């Protein structure tokens, strides 16, 4: 039974075995041959710049005495095509005073940046900001986004409603009209998110549509039809 392993400064591999009724032993493995054994940099050069940027953003994942640098860098990369960088940028913002970056997020013109920033606002802002957030999201045309972008947009709406309170009846009607046309999308994750949002805003006919989809699925799998008679 292997219990531990390490590489020594001498270039050898050391490992220990023992326990479970076995004899405890320490092994030292060295190489004998003609191939070079000089230390190498095994890190993948591809994406090195992106990883360095992500780590730079992660350094701001704590409140800053002067948040200007953190906010500036985070806002610059909220719309990054790399979702890990977008995430790091959002978390950096969330650790800074929300009043210092709220207005800048709501005026973002890049859909990915606006969606990412709004998720941060939904987690940190006061409920009174919900109207401004929904108005900002309403500038985004779902048809202009790919499936991943639509999923992020729906999640941004969901989080805004969950965190910042029940929207007005007029807002629910508008959201129902906006997203009913997209459902079903044929993408499992997106359809799951859309169904949750449409149920939350009481979209007309959504329950019947979901029950019908369940019945169709059950028929295709040979299970009992759950559709109402």
Order of alpha helices (4+ residues) and beta strands (2+ residues): beta-beta-beta-alpha-alpha-alpha-alpha-alpha-alpha-alpha-alpha-alpha-alpha
